[in-house]
Amino acid sequence: MQPDQRSTPPLSPYELIGGEPTVRAIVKRFYELMDTLPEAWSVRRMHGEDLSGSEEKLFLFLSGWLGGPNLYVERYGSPFLRARHLPFSIGRAERDQWMLCMRQALDEFVGDAAMRTRLHESLAALANHMRNRAESSAPAGSDDDGSKP
């Protein structure tokens, strides 16, 4: 390698979508949608009246999860997301409501279609992992992983 040919590490999703301002905008919009969409009522009622604490924690978590500063871990330690969500009854409906809000927020603030799809899929897998309520089986051939609206 020539001295002037330095390889730069690839940009993280955090950097590619616009860093802190974009992550904050996504999270703010996510909670606005959760607070106003009737379709998100079940997941909204799991939260307290004031969403500001949840908003800040989601911002801190997503910053690190997207490859930016690991703010949540610095402040609270390991997220242990599933364990932190066990007190809440989370099934397909709650997962889908959460993803409805997140998909719309991402669609509004992430310009690159390929990145949006990547984030939709990754967050759908994460949301699906939070499910902790036994439910009857989905009909054969149905999409039960939360990745599709």
C-alpha positions, 0 to 999 in steps of 0.5 A: 500500500502506498503511503497516501492510500489509506483505507478508511473503515466503512461507514456505519448505518449510524453515519450513513443515515445522518448520525445523531440528528437523524436518529433523534428525529426517527425516535421523536417521530416514532413516539409521536406516531405511537402516541397518536395512531389508534392502531398503536394503542396496545403498545402505547398503553405499555408506556407511562403518560410521559414518553420522554424517558422512553424516547431518550432510552431508545435514542441511546440504544439505537445510537449504539445499535446502529454503529454510533456511540454506544451511549446506552451501554455507557449509561446503563450497561448491557441492554438485555432487551428481552429481559427488560421487556419481560414485565410487558405482555408482548405478542404479535399485535404489539410487535406489529404496532411497534413496527408500524410506528418504526417503519413510518418513522424510518420511511420519513427520515432515511432517504436511501431505500436499501438502507431503509429495507435493511433497517426494517428487516433488522428491527423487525427481527429485534421486535420479533425477539421481544415477543413473550406471550404464547399465542396460537399458531399463525395460519400456514403461509402467513408472515409471522416474523413482523418483517412485512407490514 
